[in-house]
Amino acid sequence: MPRDKHTVSKADIDDNALKVLNRLNSSGFEAYLVGGSIRDLLLKKSPKDFDVATNATPNEIKRLFRNARIIGRRFKLVHVLFGRGVVEVATFRGTEALDDDIKTNERGMLIRDNVYGTLNQDAWRRDFTINSLYYNIQDSSIVDFTNGVNDIKLKQIRMIGEPEKRYQEDPVRMLRAIRFAAKLHFTIESATAKPIKPLAHLISHVSSSRLFDEMTKLYQCGEGEAAHDLLVSHGLFDLLFPDAAKLLKLNHTNAQTLTKLALESTDNRLKDDKTVNPAFLFAVLLWFPLRNTVDALINEGKLDPLPAIEKGMSIVLSKQCGITAIPKRFTQVIREIWLLQYRFQKRQGNRAYHLLGHPRFRAAYDFLALRALANDEDIELANWWTTFQEADDDTKKTMVDAINASDVKKPKRRRKKKPSTPPTSAS
């Protein structure tokens, strides 16, 4: 497709990506801008990343760039570093197995894929047609082997090759199809969508760390609410968040409302270029499973409230981490957000001041506000904390004094001591 037939311009391409392309080309290699950046430019969007595909091997690329490092095991890639920026460079993938360079397991999943090939072969090895576009900076043309430009015009996600086989090779492609459909406001083409629900169970064979990364991308794509709805409708949410899915299936109104509000809030923050912590959304999705677990521990008479909360958090997070390996730096934030929910009611004395100074106060307060909107907490409590954190010192003191005055302390009931039973002699 020559330059006069498309809207992609060199002026829209990242300078660092152009440097990589120019050096590879001047060194005698083929090199093209590839994938999502071309798709986004055709859609008049600003690409997040600019990736390069070339016939140079990873070792040859590394020799050309002192600021490069080889990463990956399943398929080796090269990251060329420019300060905080990264240009990812991949060698063209081939279609034929050579020795042990390509391997699948008993389920048909690719576990190693380091077969190199030609530009044509690489195009047919990519997942979706809209991601299989190449831009040649030498003549400003777009190379399209798979009719991807037409699918962009039709606003549809279409798998390259046989969808069922491609999902078996890499079940994460199901999540990618959903993410792209939600993010781009595209539909998933019928033949591409049909196998997802029957093959959804394959997602449980993907590494938990990779699933965490994919779920973070999906829920932070800027259209998290739409992505969530697609996850549910295609049967993937049940496998990724089984306890939360059970509550949603039971039409747990508060859980449904809280999830919807949190996803809307996340999407709005991303649109406003604000930071988003993955821990917050995981805390939302697992909040009601935590509540149920804590209540069960208390009702069974095994534990008092605080130990029940601590144990409940460990149970819920351990189970979820077995599916999506949430890094410790995020599980700690989730725990703190949850614990503060139980402390918001306790405002007597200096407790409100101490809570206001907690490093997770803001995230926990936002969580409380969403819970109040979802009828999971008293709206008056949320309003009190809204006013308190913005008030001057005198107003804060007046508010706390009012709480202290209204707090009627009830006499503590002494627990009856159980009669001690004499030790029995061993027979």
N, C-alpha and C positions, 0 to 999 in steps of 0.2 A: 504494500500500500504506500504509494509515494507521498511526499510531504503535502502536496496540494489536495490530498484526499482525506487528511486527518488534522486534528487540532493540537497535537503534541508539539511543543517547541523546546529547543535546547535551553532557552531562557528559564524554563520551569524546572530544569533538572539541577539537583544539588551539585555544587562545585566539586566536592570531594568525589562524588560518583563519576563526574566527568574526568577527573584526574586519573582515576583507576582505569576507566575505559580507554583513555588516550594512551596510557602507558602500555596496557596490554596490546592494543592495536599496533602501536609503534614498535613493539617487540616481536611482531610477526604472528600474534595470536588473533583468533576471532574473539570478539567481546561485545555483548549486547546488554542494554538495560532490560530487565525482565520482570514480568509478574505484576504484582499489585500496584506498583508505581505507575505503570502505563495505563492500567485499568482506571485508576483514580484520576489521572490527568485527562483521560477521555471523558470522564464524568464531571470534569471541572472541579475536582476536589484536590486538596493539598495532600500529597503522599506523606505518610509517616516515615517510611524507609525507602531507600533506593537500592535495589539488589542488582547484582551483575551475574551474568552467565557467560562462560568462556570455554574454549577447548583446551586451555592450559590446565595442567594437573595441580592439585594443592601444593605440591613441592615446588613446582615451577612458579606458581603465584607468589609463594613465600620468598623465593629468591629475588623476585622483582621488587618486593616491598619490605623494607626493613621493619616497618611498623605493622607487620602482619602476624597472625597466629592461626594455626590449624586447630579446629574444634570438631567435635562430633565423633560418634562411633558407627551408628547405623549408616550415615552418609557423611563423609568428611567435607567440611566447609572451611573457608578462610575468612577471617574477620580482619579487614584492613582498618586500623585505628587512626583517627584524626582527632586528637584531644578526647572530648567526650563523645564525638561522633563515630559511627561505625558503618562501613560499607561491607555488606556480606557478598562474598564471591563464591559461586558454585561452579564446579566443572560439569559440562554437559553429561547427562546420564544416558547410558546405553540401554538396550533392550534384551541383550543376550547375556546369559550367565557364563562367566569365565572362572574356572577353578572354584575357589571358595569366596570369591568377591561378592557373591549374592547368595543369601540364605533366607529361607522361610522356616517357621516352626510348623508343628503338626496342625495348627489352625489356619495356616496359610498367611500368617503375619510376617512381614519383612523384618528380619532381625539384623541383617547386614546388607548394604546395597551400595557397593563402591565400584560398580561397573560404569566405565566412562564411554561416551559415544559421540554422536554428531548433533548438530543443532536440531535437525529434523527429529531424531530419536528423542532428544531431550523434551521437545514440545509435547510428544505423545506420552511421556512419562509423568507429566505434571498432573495435578488433581482435577482442576476445573478449567474449562475453556477460557473463562474470563481472566485466569491467571497465567495463561499460556501465550502471552504476547511478548514480542521482542522489539526493541527500538535500536536501530542502527544509527549511531551518531555520525557515521561517515557520509551517509546520504540522506539522513533524517527520515528514513522509511520505517514502517512498522511491518514486521514479519508475523503472519498469522496462519499457522498450519491447521488450526482446529476450529475455525469459524468463531473465534472468541469475540471479535468486534461485533458480529451480528448478535451474539447472545447479550452483549452489553446493551445494544439497542433494544433488544426484547426484554431486558431487565430480568434475566433468568440465570439461575445457577445450574450448570449442566456438567455432569461428570464426564471426563475423557475415558473412553473404554467402557467395559462392562461394570456398572456400578456395584453389583454384588461382590464381584471379585476384588475391586478396588477397595471396598470397605473391609473385606477380609484381610487384605494386605496391610491395611492401616485403619483400624476403627476410629481413630481420631478424625478421619475425614468426615465422619458424620457430624461431629461438633463444628468442624470448619464450615461445612455446608450451611449449618444453622447460623453460625456467626456472620458469614458473608450475606446470607439472605436478610438477616435482621439489620445489619450495619448499612447495607446498600439499598434497603427497601426493595429487594428483588424477591421473586418467587423461586422455589426449588422445582426445577423441571420434573415432570411426573415420573419418568423412568429413574431419575436420580433420587427422588423422595421415597418411592415405593419400598425399597429394601431396608430403609432405616429402622423402622419399628421391628420387623422380624429379626434384624441383626443387632439390635440395640444391646443385647446381652454380651456381645463381644467387647464392649467398652470396659467390662470388668477385668479384661486381660491386659489392659494398658497399664503401664507403671503409674503408681499413685502420684509420683512427683510430676510426671508429664501431665496427668489429669488436672492437678492443681494449676499448673501454668495455663492450660487450655481454658479452664473455668474462669480464671482471672481475666484472660483476654476476652472471653465471651461476655462476661457480666460488665466489663469495662469498655465495651466497643462503642458506647454512646447510645446504644439502643438496647439496653439490658432488659427492659420490660418485654420487648418484642422477642428477644432471644430466649428469655425464660418461658414465654408462652409456647414457643416452638419446641423447646426442650420437653415440656410437659406433653404436648400433643404428639410428639414422636416417640414417647416412652423412654426417653433418656434420663429425665429428672428422677424417675423412680429408682434408677440404679445408682445415680450419683449422690442423691440425698434421700435415702430410703425412709428415714424417720419423719423428715419434713413432708415427704410426698404422701405418707399415710394420713397426716393431719389435713392436708389439702384435699385428699380424696374424701375425707369425712366431712367436707365443707366446714372446716374450722374457720369461722368467719374472721376472727381476730388474726389468725395466722395468714389468711389470704390478704387481708387489708394491710397488715404490717409489711408483708413481702412486696406488695404493689407500691406502697408509699416509699419504701426504701429504694426500690428500683427506679422510681420516678426521681427521687432525690439524687441518686447516683448519676443518672442521665443528665439532670440539670447541672450538677456540679461540673461534669465533663464538658458540657456545652459552654460553661462559663470559664473554662480553663483552670478549674480548681483541682487540687489534689484529691485523690480517692485512695483510701486504705482498704485493701481486700479484706482485712480483718472485720471491718464493720459489716459488710454484707454477709459474711459467714456467720457472724454473731446473730444477725437477724434470722437467717435461714435455720439456725440451730437453737433459737431461743425457746420455742415451744417444746421441742424435744427435751431441752434441759428442764423446763418447768415440770413436765410430766415425770421425768426421772427423779427430780428432787421431791416432788409430792409423794411418789411411790416409796422412796426411802424413808420419808417422815411417817407416812401412814402405816408402814409395816412396823413402826415402832423401833426401828433399828438405830436411828440417829436423830440428834437434835438438829434444828434448822441449819446452823452454820456448817457443821460437819457434813450434813446432807448436801448442801450447796457445793462444797469443795469436792466431795466424792462424785456428785452428779456431773460437775464440769469435766472431771477426769474421764468418766464413763462415756459421755457424749463426744468429747474431742478425740478420745482414743478410737472410738468406732469410726468417726468421720475421717480421721487421718489414715485409717486403713484403706480408704477409698481414694481420697484426695489428700496427699501428704502436705498438710498445712505446716509451713516452717514455724519453728519455735518462736521466732520474733513476732509472728502473727497470732499464734495461740495465746501468748502472754497478753497481748492487747485484748483479745476476745475475752479472756478470763477477767481482766480488769473492768471492761465494759459491763460484763454480767454482774460482777460483785457490786459495782456501784449502784446498780438498779435496786439492790436490796438495802442500800444505805441512804437513798434519797428520802425515805420517810423519816429518818432519824435526824432531826434538825435542832434538837435541844442543846443548850450550852454552847460549846465551841465547835460542835460537830459540823454545822453548816459551813463555817469558815474553813475548817480542815478539808472538807470535801471540795470546796471551791478551789483550793490550792492543789488538788490532785492533778498530776500530769495528764490523766485521761478524762478529766472532767468534761471537756467540751464534747468529745466523742460520746461519752456516756449520757450527757445531757441531750444531745441530738437523738440518741436512741430512745431516751425517756419521752421526748416530745413526739416521736413517731408512735411509740406505744400508746400515748394518750390519745392521739388521733385515731388509733386503731381500737379504741375502747379497751385496751389492756391495762390501763392505769388511769388514775383520777386526773382529769384535766386541770383541776385546781392545783394539784401538786406540781404539774409541769409549769403552770402559770406562775406559781410561787417562785420556782427556781429561775424562770425567765426574768422576773422582776428583780430577784435578789442579786443575780450576777451583774446586773446593769446599774444597781442602785448605789448611792453614795454611802459613806460609812455610817452616818446617822440613821439613814433609812434601813440599812442592814440591821443595825442594833435594834431598832424598833420592831422589825419583823421577827427577829429571833426572840426578843422579849415577849412578844405576843404568843409565840409558840410555847415558850416556857410557862407563861401564865395559864395557857389552856391545857397544859399537860398535867392531868390529874394522875398522880402516881398511885397505883393500886398496890396494896400490901402483897408481898410475894408469898405465895403458898409454899409451905414447906413440904418437901417430898417425904412421904412415909418411908421409913427405913424397912427394907425387907428383913424378916426374921432370919437370922443366920441358922443354917442347918448344920448339926454336928457332923463331923467327918465320919464316914462309914469305914469300918475296919475291912481290910482286904481279906477276902475269903481264901 
